[in-house]
Amino acid sequence: MSARIEVPKELLKRYATSAPRYTSYPTAVDWEKDPDKAFDPADYPKRLAAAADARPEEALSLYTHVPFCAELCLFCGCNVQISRSDERRERYLDAVESELAAVEATGIHRREVKQFHWGGGTPTSLTLPQLERLFRSITDRFRIADGAEVSIEVDPRVTTHEQVHLLSDLGFNRISMGIQDFEPDVQKAIKRVQSEEMTRGLIDAARQSGMESVNVDLIYGLPHQTRAGFARTVETVLDIAPERVALFHYAHVPWMKRHQNAMDIDAMPGAEEKLDIFADAIAAFDRAGYVYLGLDHFALPGDELSRAAAEGTLHRNFMGYTTQRGREMLSLGVSSIGEIDGTYVQNIPNEPEYVAMATGGGFAAHRGHTMSAEDKLRRDVILELMCNGRIDKRSVEANHGIVFDETFAFELKELETPAADGLVELLPDELRLTGIGQVLMRNVAVVFDRYLRERKARGENGQQTFSKTL
């Protein structure tokens, strides 16, 4: 998308608010708000069967959550279980296989899979036999399409080169790993000590094994981070040259993740320095030739994400940005969230409860949300803005049977301020983000979020619900 992005600090200050990341709309906090959309977990098998029968040729995305980690990183906001118990991991795999058997009975397994991802936790906390067991238990039931994106999240501290080679042999072609920051003081403060040598070694092993793409995650806003220190980390990352980079703002949510209270908030960079760190990083990746996809993601020009961004076909789901346009996503494992037959579905987030439910009855769904026609309209508008930086009014009208300027008259009025600030162009046939609008796209997208507007009308400001935009 847009190159040579100027990042004026005064504008960043003004728009540094809290907002959803919009991997879905409505966001999970707004599910079940309307009794008419209340989801009955007992209906989940029927939804899967309906999706299998109604769209047999449409490809699926498939996600599997592996929650185990050897130790807890203090910045972590994921659903994790700290355990080194082999017996516990085996029980979990038994439960996932029970869930798979129940899912298979609905017929959804007949649909091809074009995006297949393992997240966590740390999937490579599993042993070699366990990794192969989980992979075979899924691929014995589901068909992975030729050219599918098959990806996994790993932790370099616990992942062996032997595991990487096995994963490649099984069919994984993309690997993602956290770096956060290479500075020793920062790593100690977040309990994530990970050397550059270790990280480079694992990336080299992934490339030598034939994996096509490496993604690394960085986080700014952590204790003891400085502008100069993070610049050194970025330069090291540029030398490693991963195909994709995610540059996340640290989400400090101790009311949700109590372990974050152990971090020294007084040692975190102030608002001014965080903005400098962020702006410096964007400029560095830009100079190095990375394509800025928007929000906090970058990719090399030859990467599939960059090509999809150029063609206007980028998509976004619970796994983040993807080139795969299939709406429906089946998710397995504790706390996992999927989207099937117009309904979001989440499994029970407690691991022992998940194991008991899945082992006992196959399914472990516990909450969800059936989308209304308005939900689908606003989802399409928000995701098109988040993915491709523009909204084609005529396309929206054709797909949803509305008159855009009439349906969104309030929103268009609200967008006049961001338009005056240079974030978005309000054109007769489309809305288009500018370069700085790509950075602040969440601030533009929230205008179309009816649930957020209603929450604010009730006096809820979202500060303890969503992460900061910067």
Buried (B, 14 or more C-beta within 10 A) or exposed (E): BBEEBEBEEEBBEEBBBBBBBBBBBBBBBBBBEBEEBEBEBEBBBEBBBBBBEEBEEBBBBBBBBBBBBEEBBBBBBBBBBEBEEEEBBBBBBBBBBBBBEBBBEBBBBBBBBBBBBBBBBBBBBBEBEBBBBBBEBBBEBBBBBEEBBBBBBBBBBBBEBEBBBBBBEBEBBBBBBBBBBBBEBBBEBBBBEBEBEEBBBBBBBBBEBEBBBBBBBBBBBBBBBBBEBBBEBBEBBBEBEBBBBBBBBBBBBEEEBEBBEEBEEEEBBEBEBBBBBBBBBBBBBBEBEBBBBBBBBBBBEEBBBBBBBEEEEBBBBBBBBBBBBBBBBBBBBBBBBBBBBBBBBBBBBBBBBBBBBBBEEBBBBBBBBBBBEEBBBBBBBBBBBBBBBBBBBEBBBEEBEBEBEEBBEEBBEBBEEBBEBBBBBEEEEBBBBBBBBBBBBBBBBBBBBBBBBEBEEEEEEBEEBBBBBB
